[in-house]
Amino acid sequence: RQQLLRLVWEHDYLGDSRLVDACVQRLRAKVEDVPSAPKLIRTVRGVGYRLDAPQ
């Protein structure tokens, strides 16, 4: 989360790191056919997120 915050907002973000989760949830709602079962933006436990190529 911290790495995404640094890369996207380009400075140290001191607020809630759940901001990333909320943004990913909104992205999934826009790009996934079934946001609750994502195929494009996947969560990698203990690592972060992974963007998979569409099939």
N, C-alpha and C positions, 0 to 999 in steps of 0.2 A: 504494500500500500504506500509506504513512504517513497519508494522509488517512483511509482506512478504519480504521486503528488508532486514530487520534484520535477519530473519530466513534463507533466502537463501544465502545472502552474508556475514552473520555472523559479521557485523560491521555496524556502523552508516553510511548510504549512504547519502552524501550531494548533490548529483546531482538531476536530474529531476525524480520525482516519477512516471512519465509516462513510465519509463523503464519497470515497472511491466506490464502495459497495452500492451506494445509492445511484451513482452515475452509471455503473455497470448494469444495474437493474433497469434503468431507463433506456440504455442502449439496447439491451436484450428485448425490451418491449417493442422497440422500433424495428429491429432487424431479424428477430427470430420468428419462425412460424408458430412455435409453441415456447414462449419464454420460460415456462416452468421446467422444460426439458431442452435446454440449450444445446445446439449443435455447432454454432459458430463461435460464441464467446463462452469458453469453458472455465470452470474453477479448477485449479490444480491445488489440492490440499497441501498446506504447508509451504507453498511457493507463491501463488497468486492467480493470475488469469492467463489464459492462452487463447489466441485468435486462430481458429482453424479455417482453412480454405473451404468455400462452399463446394458441395459435391454435385 
